[in-house]
Amino acid sequence: MQVTETINEGLKRSYTITLAAAELEAKVTQKLVEAQPDVEMKGFRKGKVPLPLLRKQFGQRIMGDAMQEAIDSAMKSHFDASGDRPALQPKVEMKDGETWKEGDDVVVDMSYEALPEIPEVDFAKLKLEKLVVKADDNSIKEALDNLAASAQSFDDRKKGSKAKDGDQVVIDFLGKIDGEPFEGGAGEDYPLVLGSASFIPGFEEQLVGAKAGEEIAVKVTFPSEYGAKHLAGKEAVFDCKVKAVKAPKPAEIDEDLAKQFGAESLEALRAQVSERLEAEYVDASRQVMKRALLDQLDKLVAFDLPPSLVEAEAGQIAHQLWHDDNPDHQGHDHPEIETTDEHKKLAERRVRLGLLLADVGRKQKVEVTEAEMTQAVMAQARQYPGQERAFFDFVQKNPQMQQQLRAPIFEDKVVDLVFAGAKVTEKEVTKDKLQKAVEALDEI
């Protein structure tokens, strides 16, 4: 086996791997000898099939396996010896593949972009500010008010009152398309909260101002992306009878409300709310501090970037932004999306920081535990009620999905490690100031 370097420019590498015909023949013979004791063939006892016959029967397949193993071994030896780590899967092509015949040497071209050498970072030079927010009485009261509003009941309005946004109207309805009722378009004694967006767009607005006892024809058009394809884009009329108009009545903030939310007492509910609020503040503060960290690292560290990674990342960014601007277009049958200098600049930042954090994690031996992965899978599975088991099985069989779940956990652990080595000062601020800092993250 001979490996000859042909290109070494920047991060680009190219090599020619030559496997001598005699070496390949020896590997094939070795594999046939190893397999011989277990082979059965008509006319021969088990293990007694002659090698020439085995070669005729299995030689082509075994030669292919031997060739692949030899090339894989040569690549592994090369990476072990050189210390190179390819940015993407190396491109491997067999020279004269179509004209190659048994007895010829096997010549393969291997090319890749190597990951760059990444400079060490002195974390102690990083200066970060951690925003600290305490859950004050006003925030706790606001949160309790929201809980009470979510547990609201409804009382009948005065006879003749007009329905307002936020009121509950109890209706019977029958939907028709071209004068004919359609399946799933009818209901009785349905409690609909106006402004809740529970029904298709335009429905609830036409019931604002309605009184108990009135009959109203609500005219709507089903969205073009509506789940039931036979209704998508169709115009419909719903004959509605308003049977009652009810005003919202928030629950009292008392011991009964506390028990409704699983707390032993109102004081215990206050403590739970305070704890939840401060956990939210901690998460928000971490987002702000993480962005500040990444901004500092981006300016502090410079190294060559593999063009293939930057190009792939820029393409993903452009594709995502296009879909953000065209939310109604869910598929991929869209015009070709071109990357801009802005996409490339953002891609370079992401690739640089991604490689840096990955390098820090590798050198510091950061690992994602099985328990952490299980927790991440469970969190994702909750988004598919009733299909949790199927989601677990899907993840188990899908390495790409496993990597998607593992990557953010790994990154967060590396970021925490860097936080621990940086100089962090705490600054107590108001909830509003923290909120503005979080909102500013989306503007960058």
PLY file of the C-alpha trace (Angstrom):
ply
format ascii 1.0
element vertex 444
property float x
property float y
property float z
element edge 443
property int vertex1
property int vertex2
end_header
0.00 0.00 0.00
1.40 3.37 -1.01
-0.03 6.81 -0.15
1.29 9.77 -2.15
0.43 13.41 -1.42
-0.66 15.35 -4.50
-2.15 18.57 -3.05
-1.39 20.41 0.19
-2.68 23.97 -0.16
-4.16 25.72 2.83
-6.74 23.28 4.17
-7.05 21.36 0.87
-5.54 17.90 0.82
-5.35 15.28 -1.92
-3.66 11.88 -1.96
-3.26 8.94 -4.31
-3.63 5.56 -2.65
-2.14 2.62 -4.58
-2.96 -0.96 -3.60
-0.69 -3.39 -5.45
-2.43 -6.24 -7.28
-0.35 -8.80 -5.37
-1.37 -7.25 -2.04
-5.04 -7.34 -3.02
-4.72 -10.95 -4.18
-3.16 -11.90 -0.85
-6.06 -10.32 1.05
-8.62 -12.15 -1.11
-6.86 -15.48 -0.58
-6.70 -14.85 3.17
-10.44 -14.17 3.30
-11.23 -17.30 1.28
-9.08 -19.42 3.60
-10.82 -17.90 6.64
-14.25 -18.63 5.16
-13.46 -22.12 3.87
-14.21 -24.10 7.10
-17.80 -22.78 7.23
-18.74 -23.15 3.56
-21.07 -25.91 2.40
-21.52 -26.71 -1.28
-23.27 -29.52 -3.11
-20.85 -32.41 -3.72
-18.46 -31.41 -0.95
-18.40 -31.86 2.78
-18.55 -28.76 4.94
-15.12 -27.12 5.01
-13.77 -29.19 2.11
-14.74 -26.95 -0.83
-11.56 -26.33 -2.89
-10.21 -22.77 -2.91
-10.41 -22.43 -6.73
-14.12 -23.24 -6.57
-14.62 -20.80 -3.69
-12.79 -18.15 -5.68
-15.03 -18.75 -8.70
-18.18 -18.61 -6.54
-17.34 -15.77 -4.16
-14.20 -14.14 -5.53
-15.78 -11.00 -6.97
-17.69 -10.13 -3.81
-14.74 -10.90 -1.54
-12.42 -8.88 -3.77
-14.74 -5.89 -3.42
-14.81 -6.29 0.36
-11.01 -6.67 0.52
-10.53 -3.59 -1.66
-12.83 -1.49 0.54
-11.19 -2.71 3.76
-7.72 -1.96 2.41
-8.68 1.58 1.36
-10.46 2.24 4.68
-7.39 0.97 6.54
-5.09 3.19 4.47
-7.30 6.22 5.19
-7.36 5.50 8.92
-3.60 5.05 9.02
-3.17 8.32 7.13
-5.38 10.30 9.52
-3.76 8.68 12.57
-0.29 9.54 11.29
-1.02 13.03 9.94
-3.36 14.17 12.69
-5.68 15.60 10.05
-9.41 15.68 10.77
-11.54 16.06 7.62
-14.16 18.81 7.70
-16.55 16.60 5.72
-16.50 12.99 4.52
-13.45 12.61 2.23
-14.18 12.26 -1.47
-12.82 8.92 -2.71
-12.72 8.00 -6.40
-11.16 4.96 -8.07
-8.99 5.80 -11.06
-9.87 3.90 -14.22
-12.77 2.33 -12.34
-14.63 1.38 -15.50
-11.62 -0.22 -17.19
-10.03 -1.81 -14.11
-9.67 -5.59 -14.30
-8.48 -8.28 -11.95
-4.70 -8.35 -11.80
-4.32 -4.57 -12.07
-3.16 -2.35 -9.23
-5.95 -0.41 -7.52
-5.38 3.34 -7.62
-7.67 5.64 -5.63
-7.77 9.45 -5.32
-8.75 10.78 -1.91
-9.41 14.49 -1.33
-10.77 16.49 1.60
-10.57 19.76 3.48
-8.78 19.43 6.80
-10.10 21.07 9.92
-7.81 23.96 10.88
-5.50 24.18 13.85
-7.45 26.19 16.41
-5.50 28.45 18.79
-5.84 28.08 22.54
-8.08 30.61 24.28
-7.27 32.02 27.71
-10.74 32.04 29.23
-9.53 34.22 32.11
-9.22 37.11 29.63
-12.94 36.99 28.89
-15.00 39.53 30.83
-18.73 38.87 31.07
-21.65 40.51 32.82
-24.40 38.39 34.31
-27.74 40.16 34.63
-29.56 39.20 37.85
-33.28 39.76 38.36
-35.20 39.01 41.53
-38.87 38.06 41.47
-40.46 41.12 43.12
-43.98 41.43 44.51
-45.35 43.09 41.37
-44.03 40.27 39.11
-45.46 37.62 41.42
-48.83 39.42 41.53
-48.86 39.69 37.72
-48.14 35.97 37.40
-50.89 35.12 39.91
-53.32 37.36 38.01
-52.48 35.44 34.82
-53.11 32.14 36.59
-56.44 33.45 37.85
-57.35 34.61 34.33
-56.51 31.17 32.90
-58.81 29.61 35.51
-61.63 32.03 34.72
-65.27 31.11 34.60
-68.10 32.86 32.70
-71.31 34.42 34.01
-74.37 35.30 31.93
-74.40 38.92 30.84
-77.42 41.11 31.36
-80.23 40.28 28.94
-79.77 42.15 25.67
-76.03 42.70 26.17
-73.82 42.60 23.10
-70.94 40.13 22.97
-67.46 41.63 23.28
-63.99 40.31 22.61
-63.14 38.01 25.51
-66.78 37.06 26.11
-67.98 33.52 25.73
-70.86 32.90 23.36
-72.73 29.60 23.49
-73.82 28.72 19.97
-75.44 26.10 17.80
-73.97 26.18 14.29
-74.37 24.45 10.95
-71.82 24.98 8.17
-72.73 24.78 4.49
-70.79 24.93 1.22
-72.86 25.78 -1.86
-75.93 25.36 0.34
-75.06 21.81 1.38
-74.00 20.86 4.95
-70.54 19.25 5.19
-69.13 16.70 7.58
-67.70 18.19 10.78
-69.38 21.55 10.23
-72.07 21.33 12.91
-72.15 21.74 16.66
-74.56 22.37 19.55
-74.09 24.33 22.77
-70.54 25.13 21.75
-68.81 27.55 24.19
-66.70 29.85 22.00
-64.50 32.56 23.53
-64.36 35.48 21.12
-60.80 36.46 20.27
-59.40 33.04 21.14
-58.73 32.17 17.46
-60.30 28.76 18.10
-62.21 28.85 14.81
-61.02 29.67 11.30
-60.05 33.31 10.56
-62.99 35.69 10.28
-65.48 33.53 12.19
-65.27 34.94 15.70
-65.11 38.57 14.58
-68.59 38.30 13.02
-70.07 37.29 16.38
-68.81 40.38 18.17
-71.89 42.50 18.94
-74.26 39.52 18.85
-77.02 39.15 21.46
-78.51 36.03 23.03
-81.36 34.72 20.85
-80.00 36.16 17.59
-79.36 34.09 14.48
-76.36 35.11 12.38
-75.03 33.85 9.06
-71.23 33.82 9.39
-69.49 33.89 6.01
-65.89 32.64 5.90
-63.30 31.18 3.54
-61.28 28.19 4.66
-57.50 28.82 4.48
-55.79 27.38 1.42
-53.52 25.36 3.74
-56.44 24.00 5.80
-55.87 20.48 7.12
-59.01 19.00 5.53
-58.17 19.20 1.83
-61.79 18.97 0.70
-62.47 22.24 2.57
-59.24 24.11 1.81
-59.89 27.40 0.03
-63.68 26.87 -0.01
-66.22 29.56 0.88
-68.68 28.52 3.57
-71.66 29.93 5.47
-72.28 28.95 9.09
-75.83 29.41 10.35
-75.29 30.30 14.01
-77.83 30.63 16.81
-76.49 32.56 19.81
-77.98 30.90 22.90
-76.05 32.84 25.56
-73.56 35.65 26.00
-71.30 35.34 29.03
-68.73 37.67 30.56
-65.37 36.38 31.80
-64.93 36.18 35.55
-61.31 35.65 36.68
-60.86 33.23 39.55
-60.14 34.68 42.97
-56.52 34.55 44.13
-57.16 32.41 47.16
-56.60 29.00 48.68
-58.96 27.37 46.17
-56.89 28.71 43.26
-53.74 27.37 44.91
-55.24 23.89 45.21
-56.43 24.08 41.60
-52.77 24.43 40.55
-51.54 21.68 42.85
-50.21 23.81 45.72
-51.05 23.13 49.37
-51.72 26.78 50.12
-51.72 30.24 48.59
-48.35 30.91 50.23
-46.96 27.72 48.65
-48.33 28.84 45.26
-46.60 32.21 45.68
-43.33 30.40 46.42
-43.75 28.20 43.33
-44.48 31.23 41.14
-41.46 33.07 42.54
-39.22 30.06 41.87
-40.54 29.67 38.31
-40.08 33.37 37.55
-36.51 33.39 38.81
-35.74 30.25 36.77
-37.06 32.09 33.69
-34.90 35.10 34.54
-31.84 32.86 34.90
-32.49 31.29 31.48
-32.96 34.70 29.87
-29.83 36.06 31.53
-27.86 33.07 30.29
-29.00 33.77 26.71
-27.71 37.34 26.98
-24.40 36.28 28.53
-23.92 33.51 25.96
-24.33 36.00 23.11
-21.78 38.31 24.76
-19.39 35.36 25.09
-19.77 34.37 21.44
-19.27 37.98 20.33
-16.00 38.16 22.30
-14.76 34.82 21.00
-15.60 35.80 17.42
-13.34 38.86 17.73
-10.65 37.14 19.79
-9.95 34.06 17.66
-9.09 33.85 13.97
-8.16 30.86 11.81
-8.74 29.51 8.30
-12.17 28.07 7.65
-12.95 25.06 5.42
-14.73 26.58 2.37
-17.05 23.56 2.09
-18.39 24.09 5.62
-18.93 27.80 5.05
-20.68 27.16 1.74
-22.97 24.52 3.26
-23.81 26.74 6.25
-24.49 29.77 4.03
-26.86 27.65 1.94
-28.74 26.52 5.04
-29.01 30.09 6.31
-30.32 31.36 2.97
-32.80 28.49 2.78
-34.09 29.09 6.32
-34.44 32.84 5.80
-36.33 32.26 2.55
-38.82 30.02 4.34
-39.12 32.57 7.16
-40.11 35.14 4.54
-42.44 32.65 2.79
-44.16 30.81 5.69
-46.96 29.48 3.48
-44.50 27.55 1.32
-43.75 24.39 3.29
-42.22 22.23 0.58
-38.90 22.37 -1.25
-40.29 22.90 -4.76
-39.23 26.53 -4.82
-36.87 28.57 -7.02
-33.15 28.16 -6.46
-32.10 30.24 -3.47
-28.89 32.21 -3.96
-26.56 32.97 -1.07
-25.48 36.56 -0.50
-22.41 38.14 1.11
-24.52 38.64 4.24
-25.34 34.92 4.36
-21.66 34.08 3.91
-20.56 36.47 6.64
-23.02 34.96 9.11
-21.99 31.46 7.99
-18.33 32.25 8.64
-19.17 33.37 12.18
-21.22 30.24 12.87
-18.60 27.89 11.45
-15.76 29.65 13.31
-17.58 29.55 16.65
-18.83 26.02 16.08
-15.32 24.73 15.36
-13.90 26.64 18.32
-16.47 25.30 20.81
-16.10 21.78 19.39
-12.34 22.01 19.80
-12.65 23.24 23.39
-15.07 20.41 24.16
-12.79 17.82 22.57
-9.72 19.01 24.43
-11.61 19.24 27.73
-13.19 15.81 27.13
-16.75 17.14 27.36
-19.28 14.35 26.81
-23.06 14.10 26.58
-24.25 11.39 28.96
-26.92 8.81 28.22
-29.08 10.37 30.95
-28.84 13.77 29.26
-29.75 12.27 25.89
-32.71 10.41 27.40
-33.95 13.63 28.96
-33.64 15.45 25.62
-35.52 12.69 23.78
-38.28 12.74 26.40
-38.62 16.51 26.06
-39.00 16.18 22.27
-41.37 13.22 22.59
-43.83 15.32 24.62
-44.55 17.25 21.43
-46.16 14.09 20.00
-48.86 13.04 22.51
-49.76 9.39 22.15
-46.79 8.72 19.86
-43.97 8.94 22.41
-42.93 5.30 21.94
-42.78 5.67 18.18
-40.66 8.82 18.54
-38.23 7.01 20.85
-37.87 4.21 18.30
-37.36 6.73 15.50
-34.52 8.43 17.41
-32.89 5.09 18.22
-32.73 4.22 14.52
-31.74 7.67 13.27
-28.13 8.75 13.98
-28.74 12.14 12.36
-31.62 12.85 14.75
-29.47 11.74 17.68
-26.80 14.22 16.60
-29.38 17.00 16.33
-30.38 16.37 19.93
-26.83 15.89 21.18
-25.29 19.01 19.57
-27.08 21.71 21.63
-26.46 19.78 24.87
-22.75 19.52 24.03
-22.58 23.22 23.14
-24.28 24.27 26.38
-21.87 22.16 28.44
-18.88 23.73 26.67
-20.33 27.23 27.15
-20.80 26.54 30.87
-17.20 25.36 31.04
-16.03 28.62 29.43
-18.27 30.64 31.78
-16.55 28.94 34.71
-13.13 30.06 33.46
-14.13 33.62 32.53
-14.31 36.67 34.76
-18.03 37.08 35.43
-19.50 40.01 37.34
-23.11 40.10 38.45
-25.34 43.11 37.89
-28.81 43.34 39.39
-31.31 44.81 36.93
-35.05 45.12 36.49
-37.17 42.61 34.66
-37.83 45.17 31.92
-34.13 45.75 31.31
-33.51 42.02 31.05
-36.42 41.72 28.62
-34.97 44.49 26.43
-31.59 42.74 26.44
-33.24 39.51 25.29
-35.22 41.31 22.57
-32.00 42.92 21.33
-30.61 39.46 20.60
-33.06 39.09 17.70
-31.95 42.41 16.21
-28.32 41.32 15.77
0 1
1 2
2 3
3 4
4 5
5 6
6 7
7 8
8 9
9 10
10 11
11 12
12 13
13 14
14 15
15 16
16 17
17 18
18 19
19 20
20 21
21 22
22 23
23 24
24 25
25 26
26 27
27 28
28 29
29 30
30 31
31 32
32 33
33 34
34 35
35 36
36 37
37 38
38 39
39 40
40 41
41 42
42 43
43 44
44 45
45 46
46 47
47 48
48 49
49 50
50 51
51 52
52 53
53 54
54 55
55 56
56 57
57 58
58 59
59 60
60 61
61 62
62 63
63 64
64 65
65 66
66 67
67 68
68 69
69 70
70 71
71 72
72 73
73 74
74 75
75 76
76 77
77 78
78 79
79 80
80 81
81 82
82 83
83 84
84 85
85 86
86 87
87 88
88 89
89 90
90 91
91 92
92 93
93 94
94 95
95 96
96 97
97 98
98 99
99 100
100 101
101 102
102 103
103 104
104 105
105 106
106 107
107 108
108 109
109 110
110 111
111 112
112 113
113 114
114 115
115 116
116 117
117 118
118 119
119 120
120 121
121 122
122 123
123 124
124 125
125 126
126 127
127 128
128 129
129 130
130 131
131 132
132 133
133 134
134 135
135 136
136 137
137 138
138 139
139 140
140 141
141 142
142 143
143 144
144 145
145 146
146 147
147 148
148 149
149 150
150 151
151 152
152 153
153 154
154 155
155 156
156 157
157 158
158 159
159 160
160 161
161 162
162 163
163 164
164 165
165 166
166 167
167 168
168 169
169 170
170 171
171 172
172 173
173 174
174 175
175 176
176 177
177 178
178 179
179 180
180 181
181 182
182 183
183 184
184 185
185 186
186 187
187 188
188 189
189 190
190 191
191 192
192 193
193 194
194 195
195 196
196 197
197 198
198 199
199 200
200 201
201 202
202 203
203 204
204 205
205 206
206 207
207 208
208 209
209 210
210 211
211 212
212 213
213 214
214 215
215 216
216 217
217 218
218 219
219 220
220 221
221 222
222 223
223 224
224 225
225 226
226 227
227 228
228 229
229 230
230 231
231 232
232 233
233 234
234 235
235 236
236 237
237 238
238 239
239 240
240 241
241 242
242 243
243 244
244 245
245 246
246 247
247 248
248 249
249 250
250 251
251 252
252 253
253 254
254 255
255 256
256 257
257 258
258 259
259 260
260 261
261 262
262 263
263 264
264 265
265 266
266 267
267 268
268 269
269 270
270 271
271 272
272 273
273 274
274 275
275 276
276 277
277 278
278 279
279 280
280 281
281 282
282 283
283 284
284 285
285 286
286 287
287 288
288 289
289 290
290 291
291 292
292 293
293 294
294 295
295 296
296 297
297 298
298 299
299 300
300 301
301 302
302 303
303 304
304 305
305 306
306 307
307 308
308 309
309 310
310 311
311 312
312 313
313 314
314 315
315 316
316 317
317 318
318 319
319 320
320 321
321 322
322 323
323 324
324 325
325 326
326 327
327 328
328 329
329 330
330 331
331 332
332 333
333 334
334 335
335 336
336 337
337 338
338 339
339 340
340 341
341 342
342 343
343 344
344 345
345 346
346 347
347 348
348 349
349 350
350 351
351 352
352 353
353 354
354 355
355 356
356 357
357 358
358 359
359 360
360 361
361 362
362 363
363 364
364 365
365 366
366 367
367 368
368 369
369 370
370 371
371 372
372 373
373 374
374 375
375 376
376 377
377 378
378 379
379 380
380 381
381 382
382 383
383 384
384 385
385 386
386 387
387 388
388 389
389 390
390 391
391 392
392 393
393 394
394 395
395 396
396 397
397 398
398 399
399 400
400 401
401 402
402 403
403 404
404 405
405 406
406 407
407 408
408 409
409 410
410 411
411 412
412 413
413 414
414 415
415 416
416 417
417 418
418 419
419 420
420 421
421 422
422 423
423 424
424 425
425 426
426 427
427 428
428 429
429 430
430 431
431 432
432 433
433 434
434 435
435 436
436 437
437 438
438 439
439 440
440 441
441 442
442 443
